[in-house]
Amino acid sequence: MATQIRQDFKPAAGPGRPDLLTLDEAMALDMVRANQLYARHLNRHLLQIYAILGLDMLDVRSAEGTTLHLADGRRVLDFSTGMGAVGLGHNHPRILAAERLCHERRMLDITKLSPHKLQAALAYNLSQILPDPLDTSFFATSGAEANEAAMKLAERIQTPKGKRKFLCMQGAFHGKTHGALSLTTATDVHTGFLLGVPREHVIYIPYGDIDALQLAIANASKDGRHNDIIAAIMEPIRGTACEVPPPGYLSQFVRLCRDNDIISIFDEVKVGCGRTGRFCAFMHEDTVPDVVTLAKTLGGGKRAIGAMVTSQALFERAYGNRNDCNLHSSTFSGIGETCAVSIETLNALYEDGLIDNAAKMGDYLEARLEGLRIKYPGTLVDVRGRGLFRAIRLNFREDLAARLVDVSRNPLFLTYQTVLIGAVARQLFERHDILVHFQPGARDILHFMPPFTVTRAEIDQLVDGLDDIFARGIADSALRFVAGNVKRLFSSARGRN
């Protein structure tokens, strides 16, 4: 007879038993106590950054779609969505239903001794969406890991030929794991680390410059014909700066790679799965890379998953025998419920018209932001992006500062930029109940990445908030930002005393 498990069983407290928070206790924590635990057991310096931005006391009790419901009753619009990870919106009903179905059926999540049918189904679905010959997948748990898988696949194919170098773009972001870190230059995240690919094996070229790519290939040629480049990787929209390459660049990039025996990798981690109004950003051109990497939206806002997708032919060249087929693997590669959520995510994108809505709402957001640029030409320099990956570049008088210092490196100017962009982001949150983000590698650019379910009314709320801030002047936001943080520091000092 099967053993019956008591559902109410809990070991009695006693000597040697750790003092653990229950799930109910954890969810009921007030933010003061939660921040104490965060500072003590996670990262007190990151907590300080949240505090500077006014977000350390963001107590979210529930989230749905674009809306965060705070403990104090406020409703906040999320135009950041985990820097683009929540493409379907928070707690999309189809995703919740998929999770419930897995729970009801007691879904097997992890097996390493047999194939999992949901992995096969998800890989099939991706092959149906992506153009030929992209039909073979490897599942990871993040975008960085998907890029690592792409790099290792390329190395397996190319290093036997004596190739030793990767080519990437200046200002790129491909992740922070050792291999991907070597190809990341958007901001200084290398300090103190041994890079997975040494610097002498990486070629850096300007983004969107086809002549620079041609020159780099020529310079990497040993005998005028055979070059030393394993693979060339790029973001079809440069994530940190929200920069769209010139028309035709992606096609030329792939063609040059093919003509010179270089594996082409498109990192679609941030913009793939519908954000630009096509499933992948490269689909805005008539071209297909050798490898594409996906993550973020693929997890439906609930699951950690990345995917490297390539052709069966290339996969066979890298891992095409029983001895080598498992050279690259991961414990949590494509676990059952994660695959189920991703399968439902892909179906929702098409059945609910979410990719089409991303295109339509992206055009509307662009038009509204362009209206602000015309209204505030001295403040808003340009509008960038495609679909629902949009950004505005603000005028922090870099032209004047550049006459005195190297604005790309001078720490005082970078701090000045951070204060100003942080001030705008904080005012949007405190005055207008909107969350947005910026990134260290581009401190004059404010990003907007709402879910694909966003409405015109929600976009209007964002633009109206920006209009109010620009009408008051960025100096007003900066003054409030500094004053608020000075007050916070004094309060913190009194609390310690």
C-alpha positions in Angstrom: 0.0 0.0 0.0 1.3 3.5 -0.9 2.5 5.6 2.0 0.2 8.4 2.9 1.9 11.7 3.3 0.5 14.0 6.1 -0.2 17.4 4.5 -0.1 19.2 7.8 3.2 17.7 9.0 5.8 20.2 10.2 8.9 19.2 12.2 8.9 20.6 15.7 11.3 23.4 16.4 14.3 22.3 18.4 18.0 22.4 18.8 19.8 22.3 15.5 16.7 23.1 13.4 17.2 26.3 11.3 14.9 29.2 11.8 13.3 29.4 8.4 10.7 31.8 7.1 7.6 30.0 5.8 6.3 31.0 2.4 3.4 32.8 4.0 5.8 34.7 6.2 8.0 35.6 3.3 5.1 36.9 1.2 3.9 39.0 4.2 7.2 40.7 4.8 7.0 44.5 4.9 9.6 46.3 2.8 11.6 47.6 5.7 12.3 44.0 7.0 12.7 42.7 3.4 15.3 45.3 2.7 17.2 44.4 5.8 17.3 40.8 4.7 18.3 41.9 1.2 21.1 44.0 2.4 22.4 41.4 4.8 22.1 38.3 2.5 22.0 39.5 -1.1 23.5 42.8 -2.3 23.4 46.0 -0.1 25.1 48.1 -2.8 22.5 47.2 -5.4 19.8 48.0 -2.8 21.4 51.5 -2.5 20.9 52.0 -6.2 17.3 51.0 -5.9 16.9 53.5 -3.1 18.5 56.3 -5.2 16.0 55.7 -7.9 13.2 55.7 -5.3 12.3 52.1 -5.9 13.6 50.3 -2.8 10.1 50.5 -1.2 8.3 49.2 -4.3 6.0 46.7 -2.5 4.1 44.9 -5.4 1.3 42.8 -4.1 0.1 41.6 -7.5 0.7 42.2 -11.2 -1.5 41.8 -14.2 -0.9 42.9 -17.8 0.9 46.2 -17.7 -0.3 47.1 -14.2 1.5 46.6 -10.9 -0.8 46.8 -7.8 1.2 48.2 -4.8 0.5 47.6 -1.2 -0.4 51.2 -0.7 -3.1 51.1 -3.3 -1.2 52.7 -6.1 -1.5 51.3 -9.6 1.8 51.6 -11.6 2.2 51.0 -15.3 5.2 48.8 -16.1 7.0 50.1 -19.2 10.2 48.2 -18.3 8.8 44.6 -17.8 12.1 43.2 -16.6 13.9 44.9 -19.4 11.7 43.2 -21.9 11.2 39.8 -20.4 7.5 40.1 -19.8 6.3 40.5 -23.4 2.9 38.9 -22.8 2.3 41.1 -19.7 2.4 40.0 -16.1 0.5 36.8 -15.2 -1.1 36.4 -18.6 -4.2 34.2 -18.2 -3.1 31.7 -20.8 0.3 31.3 -19.1 -1.4 30.8 -15.7 -3.7 28.2 -17.3 -0.8 26.3 -18.8 0.9 26.2 -15.4 -2.3 25.0 -13.7 -2.6 22.2 -16.3 0.9 21.0 -15.6 0.2 21.0 -11.9 -3.1 19.2 -12.3 -1.5 16.5 -14.4 1.6 16.2 -12.1 3.8 17.0 -15.0 7.3 15.4 -15.1 9.6 18.4 -15.2 13.1 16.8 -15.2 14.3 13.6 -16.9 17.8 13.0 -18.1 17.4 9.4 -19.1 14.8 9.8 -21.8 13.5 12.4 -24.3 10.8 14.8 -23.0 7.9 15.2 -25.4 7.4 18.9 -24.5 11.0 19.7 -25.5 10.3 18.1 -28.9 7.1 20.0 -29.3 8.7 23.4 -28.4 11.6 22.8 -30.8 9.1 21.8 -33.5 7.1 25.0 -33.0 10.2 27.2 -33.2 11.1 25.4 -36.5 7.6 26.3 -37.8 8.0 30.0 -37.0 11.6 30.6 -38.0 12.6 30.5 -41.7 14.5 27.5 -43.2 17.0 26.2 -42.4 16.6 27.1 -38.7 15.1 23.9 -37.4 17.2 22.5 -34.6 17.2 23.9 -31.0 19.1 23.7 -27.8 17.4 25.0 -24.7 19.1 26.9 -21.9 17.9 29.0 -18.9 19.0 32.5 -20.1 20.0 34.5 -23.0 23.7 34.5 -22.0 23.6 30.7 -21.9 21.9 30.6 -25.3 24.8 32.7 -26.6 27.3 30.5 -24.9 25.7 27.5 -26.7 26.0 29.4 -30.1 29.6 30.2 -29.5 30.5 26.6 -28.6 28.6 25.3 -31.6 30.6 27.6 -33.8 33.9 26.7 -32.1 33.2 23.0 -32.6 32.8 23.6 -36.4 35.5 26.1 -37.0 38.4 25.5 -34.6 39.5 22.3 -36.5 40.2 24.6 -39.4 42.6 26.6 -37.3 40.1 29.5 -36.8 40.6 31.3 -33.4 38.7 34.6 -33.4 35.2 35.9 -32.8 33.9 39.2 -34.3 31.4 41.4 -32.4 30.1 44.9 -32.3 31.4 47.8 -30.2 28.7 48.6 -27.6 27.2 45.1 -27.7 25.6 43.2 -24.8 25.5 39.4 -25.1 25.6 38.4 -21.4 27.8 38.1 -18.3 28.8 34.5 -18.3 32.5 34.0 -19.1 32.2 33.4 -22.9 29.4 35.9 -23.6 31.2 38.4 -21.3 34.1 38.4 -23.8 31.8 39.7 -26.5 30.0 42.3 -24.3 31.3 45.9 -24.5 28.2 47.9 -23.8 29.6 48.8 -20.4 32.5 47.9 -18.3 31.6 44.6 -16.8 35.0 42.9 -17.5 37.0 44.4 -14.6 38.6 41.7 -12.4 37.5 38.7 -14.5 39.4 36.2 -16.6 37.5 36.3 -19.9 36.4 33.0 -21.4 37.7 34.2 -24.8 40.9 36.3 -24.4 40.9 39.8 -25.9 43.4 38.9 -28.5 40.9 36.4 -29.9 38.1 39.0 -30.3 37.7 41.6 -33.1 35.5 44.6 -32.3 34.0 46.7 -35.0 31.5 49.7 -35.1 27.8 48.7 -35.2 26.0 49.0 -38.5 29.2 49.8 -40.5 29.4 47.3 -43.4 32.7 48.7 -44.6 34.3 48.0 -41.2 33.1 44.4 -41.4 34.7 44.0 -44.8 37.9 45.5 -43.6 38.0 43.3 -40.5 37.5 40.2 -42.6 40.3 41.2 -44.9 42.6 42.0 -42.0 41.9 38.6 -40.5 42.9 36.7 -43.7 46.1 34.8 -43.4 46.8 34.4 -47.1 44.3 36.7 -48.7 41.7 34.0 -48.9 41.3 32.1 -45.6 40.4 34.3 -42.5 40.8 33.5 -38.9 37.2 34.3 -37.8 35.1 31.6 -36.2 31.8 33.5 -36.0 30.4 37.0 -36.1 27.7 37.9 -33.6 25.4 40.9 -33.5 22.1 42.2 -32.1 19.7 43.1 -34.9 18.8 46.1 -32.8 21.6 47.1 -30.4 20.0 46.7 -27.0 21.8 49.2 -24.9 21.4 52.1 -27.3 18.2 50.9 -29.0 20.0 51.4 -32.3 18.5 50.1 -35.5 21.1 49.3 -38.2 20.9 50.9 -41.7 18.4 49.2 -44.1 20.0 46.2 -45.8 22.8 45.9 -43.2 21.6 42.5 -41.8 21.4 41.0 -45.3 24.9 42.2 -46.1 26.2 41.0 -42.8 24.9 37.4 -43.4 26.1 37.4 -47.0 29.6 38.5 -46.1 29.8 35.9 -43.4 28.6 33.1 -45.8 31.0 34.2 -48.5 34.0 34.1 -46.1 33.2 30.9 -44.1 32.1 32.8 -41.0 29.2 31.6 -38.9 26.6 34.4 -38.5 24.8 34.6 -35.1 21.9 37.0 -34.4 21.3 37.7 -30.8 17.6 38.2 -30.6 17.4 37.7 -26.8 16.0 41.1 -26.2 14.0 41.8 -29.3 12.9 38.3 -30.5 9.6 36.6 -29.9 7.6 39.5 -31.3 8.8 42.7 -29.7 9.6 44.5 -33.0 6.3 43.5 -34.7 7.9 40.4 -36.4 8.8 37.2 -34.5 12.5 38.1 -34.9 13.9 41.5 -35.8 16.0 40.1 -38.6 12.7 39.1 -40.3 12.3 42.8 -41.3 14.8 41.9 -44.0 15.0 39.0 -46.4 17.9 37.2 -44.7 18.5 34.2 -42.4 21.5 33.8 -40.1 23.2 30.6 -39.3 22.3 30.8 -35.7 19.7 32.8 -33.7 19.4 33.0 -29.9 16.2 33.8 -28.0 15.1 34.2 -24.4 13.2 36.8 -22.4 9.6 36.8 -23.9 10.0 33.1 -24.7 9.3 32.3 -21.0 6.0 34.0 -21.0 7.0 36.3 -18.1 7.0 33.3 -15.8 9.8 31.0 -16.7 13.6 31.2 -17.3 14.4 29.8 -20.7 16.7 30.6 -23.6 17.1 28.9 -27.0 19.8 28.6 -29.5 18.3 27.6 -32.9 20.4 26.6 -35.9 20.2 24.3 -38.9 20.4 20.5 -38.6 23.4 20.6 -41.0 25.4 22.8 -38.6 24.3 21.0 -35.5 25.5 17.7 -37.1 28.9 19.2 -38.0 29.3 20.2 -34.3 27.8 17.3 -32.4 26.9 14.7 -35.0 27.7 11.4 -33.4 26.9 9.5 -30.2 30.2 10.4 -28.5 29.8 14.1 -29.0 26.0 14.6 -29.0 25.9 15.6 -25.3 29.1 17.6 -25.1 27.1 20.7 -24.4 24.2 20.2 -21.9 22.5 21.8 -18.9 20.7 20.3 -15.9 17.7 22.6 -16.4 17.7 22.6 -20.2 14.1 22.5 -21.3 12.3 21.2 -18.2 8.7 20.2 -18.6 6.6 23.0 -17.2 9.0 25.6 -18.7 8.5 24.1 -22.2 4.8 24.0 -21.6 4.7 27.7 -20.8 6.9 28.5 -23.9 4.6 26.4 -26.1 1.6 28.4 -24.9 3.5 31.7 -25.2 4.2 31.0 -28.9 0.6 30.1 -29.5 -0.7 33.2 -27.7 1.6 35.4 -29.8 -0.2 34.3 -33.0 -3.7 33.3 -31.8 -4.2 36.5 -29.8 -2.6 38.8 -32.4 0.1 40.0 -30.0 2.8 40.4 -32.5 0.5 42.4 -34.7 -0.4 44.5 -31.7 3.2 45.1 -30.9 3.7 46.5 -34.4 0.5 48.7 -34.3 1.2 50.0 -30.7 4.8 50.4 -31.6 3.9 52.8 -34.4 1.5 54.7 -32.1 4.2 55.0 -29.5 6.7 56.2 -32.0 4.3 58.8 -33.3 3.5 60.1 -29.8 7.2 60.3 -29.0 8.0 62.1 -32.2 5.4 64.6 -31.2 7.3 65.3 -28.0 10.5 65.6 -30.0 9.0 68.3 -32.1 7.5 70.1 -29.0 10.8 69.9 -27.0 13.6 70.1 -29.6 16.1 71.3 -27.0 15.4 68.4 -24.7 14.6 65.4 -26.8 17.3 64.7 -29.4 15.8 61.7 -31.2 13.4 58.7 -31.0 14.8 55.3 -31.6 13.8 51.6 -32.0 11.2 49.5 -33.7 7.9 48.0 -32.5 7.6 48.0 -28.8 11.3 48.5 -28.2 11.6 52.3 -28.2 13.8 54.8 -26.6 14.4 58.6 -26.5 17.8 60.2 -26.3 17.8 63.3 -24.1 20.0 66.4 -24.5 22.3 66.7 -21.5 24.5 69.2 -23.4 27.1 66.7 -24.2 28.3 68.9 -27.0 29.4 71.6 -24.6 30.9 69.2 -22.1 32.9 67.5 -24.9 34.9 70.7 -25.4 36.3 70.3 -21.9 36.5 66.5 -21.2 36.2 63.1 -22.8 32.5 62.6 -22.1 32.6 58.9 -22.8 35.0 58.3 -20.0 35.1 61.3 -17.6 33.6 60.0 -14.3 32.1 63.4 -13.4 30.2 63.7 -16.6 29.0 60.1 -16.4 27.7 60.9 -12.8 26.0 64.0 -14.1 24.3 62.0 -16.9 23.2 59.3 -14.4 21.7 62.0 -12.1 19.7 63.5 -14.9 18.4 60.3 -16.5 17.7 58.9 -13.0 15.8 62.0 -12.2 13.5 61.7 -15.2 12.9 58.0 -14.4 12.2 58.7 -10.8 9.8 61.6 -11.6 7.9 59.3 -14.0 7.4 56.8 -11.1 6.7 59.3 -8.3 4.5 61.8 -10.2 3.0 59.6 -12.9 3.0 56.0 -11.7 5.1 54.7 -14.6 8.2 52.4 -14.4 10.9 52.8 -17.1 14.6 52.0 -17.2 17.9 53.1 -18.6 21.3 51.3 -18.8 24.8 52.2 -17.7 26.2 52.0 -21.2 23.9 54.7 -22.5 23.1 57.2 -19.7 21.3 59.7 -21.9 18.8 57.2 -23.3 15.5 56.3 -21.7 14.0 52.9 -22.7 10.3 51.9 -23.1 9.6 48.1 -23.4 5.9 47.6 -22.4 4.2 44.2 -22.9 2.6 43.5 -26.3 -0.8 43.9 -24.7 -0.3 47.6 -24.1 -3.1 49.9 -25.0 -3.3 53.4 -26.5 -4.5 54.8 -23.2 -1.5 53.4 -21.4 0.9 54.8 -24.0 -0.9 58.2 -23.7 -0.3 58.1 -19.9 3.4 57.6 -20.5 3.7 60.4 -23.1 1.6 62.7 -20.9 3.9 62.1 -18.0 7.0 62.8 -20.2 5.3 66.0 -21.5 4.7 67.2 -17.9 8.4 66.5 -16.9 9.8 68.2 -20.0 7.5 71.2 -19.5 8.8 71.6 -16.0 12.3 71.2 -17.2 14.9 68.4 -16.6 16.6 70.8 -14.1 13.4 70.6 -11.9 13.5 66.8 -12.0 17.2 66.8 -11.1 16.7 69.2 -8.2 13.9 67.1 -6.8 16.0 63.9 -7.4 19.0 65.4 -5.5 16.8 66.8 -2.7 15.0 63.5 -2.3 18.2 61.6 -2.0 19.8 64.1 0.5 16.6 63.7 2.6 16.9 59.9 2.4 20.5 60.0 3.5 19.7 62.3 6.5 16.8 60.0 7.5 19.1 56.9 7.2 21.7 58.6 9.3 19.2 59.5 12.0 17.9 55.9 11.9 21.4 54.5 12.5 21.9 56.9 15.5 
